Amino acid sequence: MSEPVLIERKGAVQWITINREERRNALNEEVVRTIERAIAAATEGGEVRAIVITGAGDKAFCAGADLAKGTQGFAFAVDFSRPKHYIVDLFKRLEECTLPVIARVNGHVMAGGFGLLCACDMAIAADDIRIGTTESRIGLTPMMILPYMMRILPPRKLQEMCITGEQFSAAEALEWGVLNYVVPRAELDAKLDWLLSRITDKSPTAIRLGKQAFHAMRDMSLREALEYAQAMVPVMSSTEDAKEGLAAFQEKRAPKFTGN
């Protein structure tokens, strides 16, 4: 029996592939917990510079929760002895991840899979994929993923999606800011490599502090964000990467970042 999630290091990039093609890469607890652990492991040691999340095959990135008979609608069940749902644990792990996380959208994205996409930092998609929050078709609303969708999508489009359960195209997702790039399917990996090459040669420290600031400021008022930024500037400037970057600029050479 194949592993439900494949973890593979490709140079400085950690690939996480949901390997349930027969179930359209649907999520269950084992898949969610494995992704969470893989993200945590990738942030240790300083060797990984970026994470890619994708799905096996070319039909689906992720179809959301596994609703097959016998799964008990796992994403909607609650264990009242535990304070948090494991989907929430995964989203918090993504929120706290200090590495750039890129969604390689190789196929259709539905329901909870769309939440996973929105929780990533960037996303590149094949131009023939479809995206949708289809929960209203089975008497539900995309409650668990709504906080992330609200940060990405225009409010009226989000309301329309949640109420109608209808799907939209990659081109529409690009227009609404859900995706960074949309390319013909044959060019998906080349475009991904291009994006990764622009990430992995940059300062890990700058990215780490930048992601922290991005998520912190997003929940602040303007005044609070300005105060936070003012306090972070000397912290950022005192890092070894910042000193190396400035020295490299002055000496007209490529910087050698260590992530310190």
Protein Blocks (a to p, Z undefined) as FASTA:
>chain_A
ZZfbdcddehjaccdddfbfknoopacfklmmmmmmmmmmmmgojlagbdcdddehjlbf
bgcjafbehjlommlpccfkbfbdfklmmmmmmmmpcbdcddddfbccehjlmmmmmmpm
bdcddfkbccddfklmnopacfklmmmmmmmmcfklmmmmmmnopacdfklmmmnomamb
dcdfklmmmmmmmmmmmmmmpcfklmmmmmmmmmmmmmpcfklmmmmmmmmmmmmmmpmk
lmmmmmmmmnopadddehZZ
